[in-house]
Structure formats: C-alpha cells, structure tokens
Amino acid sequence: YSAHQGVEHDDMNVLVLGSRIIGPMMAQDATDAFLKATFSGEERHVRRLNKVKGIEQREFR
C-alpha cells in the first residue's frame, strides 16, 4: 500500500526495504507496486509538493 501511495501522492522516487523487517515475497510485492505506480497529479498532491519545494528553496540556497 505505502509503496504505490508514496509515488501516487508524494511523487516518491526512492523505495527503501528493510531486509530484517520484510521477507522476499513482500519485498517483491512492494517493488512491483512501486515500479507500476505513477504520480496522480491531483491538486492536493501538487499543492503538498509545492510546499516542500518552497521550503527547499528557502532553506537550501
């Protein structure tokens, strides 16, 4: 769920899998979901990303 939702809602481009936390099958499922997901472009998600971009521009000059 969070692998594809992270991409769809937050345009996430990194997937981190804890080898001591999840097994091979769950890792495969999460990877498949992550790779198949696309950013939704919904207004509320774009607004959220723009807030983060504003903070980055202000703080990391």
Secondary structure as GFF3:
##gff-version 3
##sequence-region A 1 61
A	DSSP	alpha_helix	2	10	.	.	.	ID=ss1
A	DSSP	alpha_helix	24	36	.	.	.	ID=ss2
A	DSSP	alpha_helix	43	59	.	.	.	ID=ss3
###
